[in-house]
Amino acid sequence: MNAKFVLALVLVLQVSTSLCQVPAPSKELVDKYDSLKATFYKRLINAYSKLQAAAGEHEHGQHARAFAESLQDKPELQAVVKVASGLGAEAGPLVDKARTSLLGVYEHYLRPHVGDSLSSAIDHIKIFLDEVMPAE
């Protein structure tokens, strides 16, 4: 009976150590992810600038802008911004490591099965986003 427990323990330890070893993603996948992320950020910045321009034309938008500018002078908000930026700086390396690990797991386990369909779905979404929220 003890031999069964030892064998089960050895198998569980092997499985747990194999799950802890996350494969590294390929350079091609990282480059593709970075380009998609950069394009998405450009889309957000462009949409935000259009929203600001549209808000500047309306009376409510001007009141909202004045309120936001008055908030920037408050020391409470400045303290919150400092704490949030500090947390962001501390969490940055952890987020990068987690992102790299997730890309490695995706590439090793999921990409062979869903890679083509995900790529075509992203291409279709890009066509829609180019009309609604262009990057340029």
N, C-alpha and C positions, 0 to 999 in steps of 0.2 A: 504494500500500500504506500509506503514512504517513497519507493522508487517512482511511482506514478506522480506523486506530488513534486518530486525533484525534476522529473522530466517536464511536467507542466510548467514549473517555475522557469526552467531553462528556455522553453519555447516562448513564454511570455516575455522574458528578458530580451530574447532575440528580436521579437516583433517590436518591442518598445524601442530598442536601439536602432532598428532599421527605420522606424518612423521618425526618429530624431535627426537622421541624416537627410537633409533637404538638398536636392540637386540644385546646382547653380543654373540660372537661365542662360541661354545663348546670347551672344552679342546682337544677333539679328532681332531677337524678340525684345530685348531691352531698347534697341534703337527704334523699333516700331512703336513700342509703348511710349517712349519719350516724345516721338513725333506726334502721336495722337494726343498726348497730354498737352503739349505745347499748342497744338491747333485748338484744343478745347479752351485753354486759357485765353487765347487770342479772341475766340468767339465771345467769351464772357466779358472781356475788356471792351470789345467793340459794342456789345449790347449795352453795357453799363454807360459808355460814353454817349450812345444814342438816347438812353433813358435820361441821362443828365441834361442833354440838350433839349429834349422834349419837356422835361420838368421846368427848365428855365423859362419856357415860353408861357407857362400858366401861373396864375396867382397862387394856387395851392403849392405848386412846386417851389416858388420863391419863398413862401413861408416855411416849408420844410427845410430848404437850404439854410435859411436864417436860423432856424432852431438847431440844426446840426452844427453850424458854426458857433452858436452860443454854448453848445455842449462841449466843444473842443477846449474851451477855456476853463472848464471845471477841473479842479485837482482830483476829484474822485474818479472821473473818467480817465484821466492821465495815469492814475495808479493802476486802474484795471487794465489799461493798454500795456503798461510796463509788465505787469504780472503775466498777461496773456502772451506777450512777445517772448518773455523769459521761458514760459512753458513750451512755447513753440520751438525755441532754440534747443531746449533740452530734449524735446520729443522728436526732433528732426532725425537724428541718427537711428532711433528706434523705428520710426516710420519707414526710413529707407531700408533698414534690414528686413522689416516685415514685408515690404513691397517686393524686395528681391526674393525672399523666401516664397511668397505667393506666386510670383512669376515662374520660379523654378518648379514649384509643385504643379502649376497649370501646364507648363511645357512638358513635364515628364509624364504626368498622369492624364490630363484632359485634352491637350492639344491634338494628339493623334485621333481622338474621337470627335471633338467638336470644333476643331480649328478652322476647317473650311467653311462650315456653316456660320460660325461666329465672324469670320472675315467678310463673308458676303453680306451678313446682316449689318456690320459696321459700314460697309461701302454703301448700302442702301440708306442707312441713317445719315451718312455724310451728304448724300444728294439732297435729302430733305433739309438738313441743317444749313446747307449752302443757300437755300432759298429763304429760310426763315431767319437764321442767325449767322450770316457770313463771317468768316474769319478776317476778311480784309475790309 
